[in-house]
């Protein structure tokens, strides 16, 4: 049995070691790895010995002993790529039978690369495990160190490959779960042990995922052997697969993740799973002697057993990303910089090892220090590089492939770790001693029981003898008494005969006998009557007690009947309420269906008008639009000045109706500078309301394109839009201006400008007075974009932004509610991020402003956009422990449980499940309610 004393983080103190330097190689089709240790020489009496051997075979499939094996895995297209890249071919072409990969440069040229394994997008998780990790796991069971690592761009399936738990689909289990299944199947619980540490490297600090308070673990290196250990990490002994899966789930709940453009659950830290295996070598230690042998001979024949220690390291690297593609900003940007720096340091080390450089910069990052044994050390290493098929990310795919190619050139010298387990031998001797003590106590107890049995039998014999003696005495007494009575009878007979001689004396004697008989006959009936009376009294008392118990039982039944009638009445009233609610819901559904039909007809009409406009523009040509644009603007101004002349309003209206069409067509396809942005902005101040309406529509269309936003702000467009929002009472102008502000608010710099110029107050006032659903939708969209800025949380709430959002729900229109839900989700996400970073404490501002009842009410809304944002908002609110009590009292816990079970999106369902498991308050309430999650 493996010793536990002094064993922490893979270092076992106090045992003598037997190290073997081995060149490890693997056959092409065989994934098993068996080592045959050399027998100890009789002449060598030392406790420490070194020997050299070979494991597996002379050469592996590439002919390089101990080389790092690299497999490439292609992720299938996701939904976004299927739409965006529908007209483009994949940037890679796999040839798995040749173990080759072609990376397309263009339509006619490509580069070819060879790997140890090429896994298509259809490769199963089992196949990936068998070709990538299983040889490493078998090496660990034979006493070697092993590493399995995933590298690739964010969103290409690294965490799916390594850390998938497979609770819903067992076929989807990742490498971590499958590796532990094989390890537990190969060890003996009596003699072997498996212990696990789960860590994350976040912003160059090593944190314990099993103990979040332990957030700064130091790295220790043995100056003699160079082995790396983490003494401060939590080490948990594993007995079964279920406890290991629970441990992984706990660690994943504490791991940092963020939502980026490339991945909704992007890992922001490197996850490191360390599995320490301690296994006894069968056939190398002497068996225990039988119990019949004497103790002196037993001690002489005991020899210390040999144990092998292997360490499996599974590394889920955070994905490399380009900032312009991932959209990282704020703290997420700092996380991305730290991730890219550590991956860059790892790439430099692998380049140096591949080129046999004299200096390997392993101390540039904590990641390279932790992986020192994995690359260029004594561990067997398998690397799986994950890539995506999208041609938009060809640069990242090429970089990942080159990383794998360089890693294939790295060679490791594998070393087996064996040691004599004297503590195990001591424990065996203690067990044997305990057995002897127990046997001695058993024999002592048997002897005492035998003595007690003999004592009891003796006492019984004595008692029986005494009884026999008493019986004999009683017989003698009865015999003497009988003889005595017979003598008395004889004397009485003799006395009677003497009395007959005297008549007077006989007469007197007869009279006395008659009186005595009469007395006896009178006493017997009186005694019999008294006994009958006592028996009747007793029966009467029993009947009275039974009657009392029956009356109590009848009263209890009556009270239960009354209570059941009350419950039935309450149930009937509740059924009536539910029926009324169902009728209201059906009526509301009919109204919504009518509105949808109206909207569909309007959409059809708008599509028809847009097609007509497009055909007119195609016939007129873009050159004509460019030449006539200034003339349209001048005609508008001339019509304003000469309005008191002819008053030809029909021609002006026709001109104004055509102006936004030409401007939208031109400005969305050409440069803003060609038209003259100042001319368009000047029309925002025109006296004619129709001119202002069409001018603000043009600005709104311009603001929809990201390339024009900076120029609009520089030209004063943002100030003009806020001025219109402040001064104009026309709801159309307010609606279009709010839409333009919402487009500009998608940029973080513009968000700060909007807030500094009082934009949130103007939007709140507009929301208060507006009644049109489209106007409210635009205002809600602008505020929702502002809610996504971490820096503006306090100011946005102070100027009434949250109150304005909640006030707009009075409209009840699904589009407005969707924007309100998005704003609340953005605000809750920023609060959750600030709480996790320690910059915010206390209850959520959303809860303080009374948003929780509306959130809970709409958590299961029929409209999927509303429901999705509300579910995200609930998950982000629940991540902060201080909100838990308010959420439980407000009914949010039930919605979180429903989301974790029934949500259609897997990422939201996983986030809800992880949040519930990581909150002590929620776990306590769930246990109280007897709900399993």
LINPE-V734934 format. One record per helix or strand. SS is the DSSP state (h for helix, s for strand). FROM is the first residue (numbers start at 1). LEN is the number of residues. Records with the same first field share a line. If there is no record, write none. Layout:
SS=FROM-LEN + FROM-LEN
This chain:
s=7-2 + 11-2 + 17-8 + 51-5 + 67-1 + 69-7 + 92-4 + 100-5 + 110-5 + 117-3 + 145-9 + 193-10 + 205-4 + 217-1 + 220-2 + 228-2 + 236-2 + 257-2 + 266-2 + 270-11 + 305-12 + 320-1 + 379-10 + 411-1 + 414-8
h=79-6 + 125-17 + 158-6 + 170-3 + 175-12 + 241-13 + 295-7 + 323-4 + 331-24 + 362-3 + 366-5 + 391-17 + 422-79 + 503-118 + 622-20 + 649-19 + 672-4 + 677-9 + 689-15 + 706-9 + 717-11 + 731-14 + 748-9 + 759-11 + 773-15 + 790-9 + 801-10 + 814-24 + 845-4 + 852-6 + 864-15 + 881-9 + 892-11 + 906-13 + 920-10
